[in-house]
Amino acid sequence: MNAHPGLSADESKVVDAVEKRLYVGGQWVDASGGSTFDVLDPATGERLCSVADASPADGRAALDAAVAAQPAFAKRSPRERADLLTKAYELLLERVDDLALLMTLEMGKPLAEARGEIAYAAEFFRHFAGEAVRIDGGYQTAPAGNARFLTAKQPVGPCLLITPWNFPMAMGTRKLGPAIAAGCTSVIKPAHQTPLSMLALMDILAEAGVPAGAVNCVTAMDAGGVMEPLIRSGLARKLSFTGSTRVGRMLLEQCAEKVLRTSLELGGNAPFIVFEDADLDEAVDGAIAAKMRNMGEACTAANRLFVHSSTIDEFGRRLAEKMSALTVGRGTEPGVKVGPLIDEAGLEKVQSLVADAVERGATVLTGGEAAAGNGYFYPPTVLTGVPRDAAMADQEIFGPVAPLTPFDSEEEVVAAANDTEWGLVAYVFTNDLRRALRVAESLETGMVGLNQGIVSNPAAPFGGVKQSGLGREGGALGIDEYLETKYIGIAMP
């Protein structure tokens, strides 16, 4: 009898293949008292399976394992750590189909997007395999000539890594890659909505040869109850978190007590600016890429689309035409481009934001109303004439809704784009090179996409300014977040 009546045989197989326990010290262990919580399929709202629900004591056991493993792991050669990451990269690509299906079932994104995320996730391991062997230091003669200065970079130490549900594999490898490359052990806690992808990754890392205790994974419904004691324990030396600004602020306060190194990738409110001289076909394609990746459930999603008043009608028509052609459905079905939102709360938020914008005078060009039925689906939606005091102008929509607002001048739109507490990414479409550079330099964001709708790349430094976070992930800077610089002075009489 099928233990998963709502799933096909292949779907049941990939769910059953994943360990559902905690990964601590190289072993799979039950949570204290055998506690579990359910993982749901957002396309149906039905239960996929149950996984271990860690207690604070379980979290402490995982951190103790990381602390115990730290000295030996730090002494591993850079080449050894690079080889571990290279092997894990290869295994991810070998298993892309099963891992993508697993991700689609627990998170909802269409299979093609899930396959793309597995490839993207694997690239972080390949990139940081290269960075592992490029950790460097320095040698300098003192200005007076009577001493020499040596500088060395060493692992920060045990790390706490907290990942979100929207990119359940890539956000894990983006943190684990540099941690392993730098020689840091870790405890990683995935989001309770999407624990299966990270649990599957633990098996891959073990097979790749990552030693016991170097990477530990705890799954928990009460994230704060499990992680706060670990942050305050003084045993961990770094926290890396991807998630909401609200939670990031709380974690930053907790880290202050023990002065933990902190990397925070928080919320966004990305402006997408289309000037009058932009190639409209290119801009529309860029808008769909920036808006519809992951059903709009991304911190980099275009959240406020500012379009020059001379082109907003034509841009809106073309965008609505392409958005309305996107097929909505369960991510495992052929031809589906838009899957469900993550949960009921996410769906209700999108519905509320659209209703508010319409009440304030926005016009619906396509979509605008969720269909009845099971699952947390919302149709691709384009709104035009969205006033700047609409709630969605100051909140992450986190859904497939593109709100268009007109502007008339460069100065006006730059001021509007910067009028937010967030500063993760912005997108600019123009064929004027001087304007492109001028606006890019004026925007208060950590990243800018010029005539492109996707900026994420493992080889580039990802991160924001203002309340969008601290530090950078990826690129050559990404590994520095996991390294301390030590200065050694040598007298030369």
Secondary structure as UniProt FT lines:
FT   TURN            5..6
FT   HELIX           9..16
FT   STRAND          22..24
FT   TURN            25..26
FT   STRAND          27..29
FT   HELIX           32..34
FT   STRAND          36..41
FT   TURN            42..45
FT   STRAND          46..52
FT   HELIX           56..75
FT   HELIX           78..94
FT   HELIX           96..107
FT   HELIX           111..132
FT   TURN            133..134
FT   STRAND          138..141
FT   TURN            143..144
FT   STRAND          147..155
FT   STRAND          159..162
FT   TURN            168..169
FT   HELIX           170..182
FT   STRAND          186..189
FT   TURN            192..193
FT   HELIX           196..208
FT   TURN            212..214
FT   STRAND          215..217
FT   HELIX           223..232
FT   STRAND          238..242
FT   HELIX           245..258
FT   STRAND          261..265
FT   STRAND          270..274
FT   TURN            276..277
FT   HELIX           280..292
FT   HELIX           293..296
FT   TURN            299..300
FT   STRAND          302..308
FT   TURN            309..311
FT   HELIX           312..324
FT   TURN            331..332
FT   TURN            334..335
FT   HELIX           344..359
FT   TURN            360..361
FT   STRAND          363..366
FT   STRAND          381..384
FT   TURN            388..389
FT   HELIX           391..393
FT   STRAND          401..407
FT   HELIX           410..418
FT   STRAND          422..423
FT   STRAND          425..429
FT   HELIX           433..442
FT   STRAND          447..450
FT   TURN            458..459
FT   STRAND          465..466
FT   TURN            467..468
FT   STRAND          469..470
FT   TURN            475..477
FT   HELIX           478..482
FT   STRAND          483..491
//
